[in-house]
Amino acid sequence: VSDGSGGVFIITRGNLRHATEANKDGDFWSKDWSPSAMVSDGSGGVFIITRGNLRHVTEANKDGDFWSQDWSPSAMVSNGRGGVFIITRGNLRHVTKANKDGELWSKDWHPDCNMVSDGRGGLFIISRGNLRHVTKAHKDGIVWSSDWSPSAICAAPYLPYLFHGTRADNSQDIYDN
């Protein structure tokens, strides 16, 4: 997972390492990880779900602060603001420092691929072939288009690109709708 500053976090043989330009072999951060999901926190750390527990790993606490438990993630993405969105058991939850168990946003999700942050506190999900833009105002998501069978979904900071052959749009209306 990118650290946002030209480096990368990698869990290998149960060890979390932070590889950078200055140390390409990676600094050892902590051990005994068995990750089911890992994403950047956008501030030089990572969120990791290991053995069902969500932990926030930072330079100040390389073993990770325990946030909450009983997670079974099918998808996870940073909210870009120090929290994460997690789909667990079909439920989309928004997890923040103020609510570490996560606020339930919506139910019955079956993601076809990983989620992508919209860079503005929301996200994009392809579920059951429908591309949806999920925001605080539209927690079930607004369907943008249908008939998706994704082989790739990616994003640059604050600018989503979704490739399908029918729409690759990066105009302002992508955020307004």
C-alpha positions in Angstrom: 0.0 0.0 0.0 1.4 3.4 -0.9 2.5 5.7 2.0 1.5 8.7 -0.1 5.2 10.0 -0.1 6.9 7.7 -2.6 7.2 4.7 -0.3 5.2 1.6 0.3 3.9 -0.6 3.2 4.2 -4.3 2.7 3.3 -7.2 5.0 5.7 -10.1 4.3 6.0 -13.3 6.4 3.8 -11.6 8.9 6.0 -8.5 9.3 4.9 -5.0 8.4 7.7 -3.2 6.6 7.9 0.4 5.2 10.1 0.6 2.1 11.2 4.1 1.0 13.7 5.6 -1.4 16.1 5.9 1.5 15.6 2.3 2.6 14.5 0.1 -0.3 14.7 -3.1 1.9 12.1 -1.5 4.2 12.2 -0.5 7.8 10.7 -3.2 10.1 7.6 -1.7 11.9 5.9 -4.6 13.6 5.2 -8.4 13.5 2.5 -11.0 13.8 0.2 -9.7 11.1 -2.4 -11.9 9.3 -4.1 -9.3 7.1 -7.4 -9.6 5.4 -7.4 -6.0 4.3 -4.9 -3.0 4.3 -5.2 0.5 3.0 -3.3 3.8 3.4 -4.6 6.3 6.0 -3.5 9.2 3.8 -1.2 10.5 6.5 1.8 8.1 6.4 0.2 5.2 8.1 -2.1 2.3 7.3 -5.4 0.7 8.5 -5.1 -3.1 8.7 -7.7 -5.7 9.5 -6.0 -8.7 11.0 -7.8 -11.6 12.7 -11.0 -9.6 12.5 -9.5 -6.6 14.3 -9.2 -3.1 12.8 -5.9 -1.5 13.7 -4.5 2.0 12.8 -0.8 1.8 12.4 1.3 5.0 12.4 4.8 6.1 12.9 4.0 6.8 16.5 2.5 3.4 17.1 3.9 0.8 14.7 2.0 -2.1 16.4 -1.2 -0.2 15.7 -3.9 1.3 17.8 -6.8 -1.1 18.2 -10.0 0.4 16.8 -12.7 -2.3 16.7 -13.3 -6.0 16.2 -15.5 -8.5 14.4 -14.7 -7.4 10.9 -15.0 -9.7 7.9 -14.1 -7.3 5.0 -15.0 -7.9 1.4 -13.7 -4.4 0.5 -12.0 -1.5 2.3 -10.9 2.0 1.1 -9.6 5.1 2.9 -12.0 8.0 3.2 -9.1 10.4 2.7 -9.8 12.0 6.1 -8.3 9.6 8.6 -11.0 6.9 8.4 -12.1 4.1 6.2 -15.1 2.6 4.5 -15.5 -1.1 4.9 -18.0 -3.6 3.4 -18.4 -6.4 6.0 -21.1 -9.0 5.7 -22.8 -7.0 3.0 -22.9 -3.8 5.1 -21.1 -0.6 4.2 -19.8 1.1 7.3 -17.9 4.4 7.7 -15.3 4.1 10.4 -13.7 7.2 11.9 -11.7 8.1 15.0 -14.9 9.3 16.6 -16.8 6.1 15.7 -14.3 3.2 15.6 -17.1 0.6 15.3 -18.3 2.4 12.1 -21.5 4.1 11.2 -23.8 1.8 9.1 -24.4 3.7 5.8 -26.2 1.0 3.8 -26.8 -2.7 3.4 -26.9 -5.5 0.8 -23.6 -4.8 -1.0 -21.9 -7.3 -3.2 -18.8 -5.6 -4.6 -17.6 -6.8 -7.9 -14.1 -5.3 -7.2 -12.5 -3.1 -4.6 -14.0 0.3 -3.8 -12.4 3.6 -4.8 -12.4 6.8 -2.9 -13.9 9.8 -4.7 -11.4 12.1 -2.9 -14.2 14.0 -1.2 -15.3 11.8 1.6 -17.4 9.4 -0.6 -16.6 6.4 -2.8 -17.4 4.5 -5.9 -18.6 0.9 -5.8 -19.4 -1.5 -8.6 -22.0 -3.9 -7.1 -24.1 -6.4 -9.1 -22.8 -4.7 -12.3 -23.9 -1.2 -11.3 -21.5 1.6 -10.8 -22.6 3.6 -7.8 -21.4 6.9 -6.3 -21.9 6.7 -2.5 -21.8 9.9 -0.5 -22.9 11.1 2.9 -26.0 12.5 1.2 -26.6 9.3 -0.8 -25.5 6.4 1.4 -27.2 3.8 -0.9 -25.3 5.3 -3.8 -26.5 6.9 -7.0 -26.4 4.5 -9.9 -24.3 6.1 -12.7 -24.4 3.2 -15.1 -25.0 -0.5 -15.4 -23.6 -3.6 -17.1 -20.1 -3.3 -15.6 -17.8 -6.3 -15.5 -14.7 -4.7 -14.1 -11.2 -6.0 -14.7 -9.6 -2.8 -13.3 -10.6 0.2 -11.3 -8.1 2.8 -10.2 -7.8 6.4 -9.0 -5.3 9.2 -8.8 -5.6 11.5 -5.8 -8.9 13.3 -5.9 -9.6 12.2 -9.4 -11.4 8.9 -10.1 -11.1 7.1 -13.4 -13.4 4.3 -14.1 -12.8 2.3 -17.2 -15.6 0.5 -18.9 -15.7 1.6 -22.5 -18.8 3.6 -22.0 -17.7 6.4 -19.7 -14.3 7.7 -18.5 -15.3 11.1 -17.1 -13.3 13.4 -14.9 -15.3 16.5 -15.2 -16.9 18.4 -12.2 -20.2 16.7 -12.7 -18.5 13.4 -11.5 -18.6 14.9 -8.0 -21.9 16.8 -8.2 -24.0 13.7 -9.0 
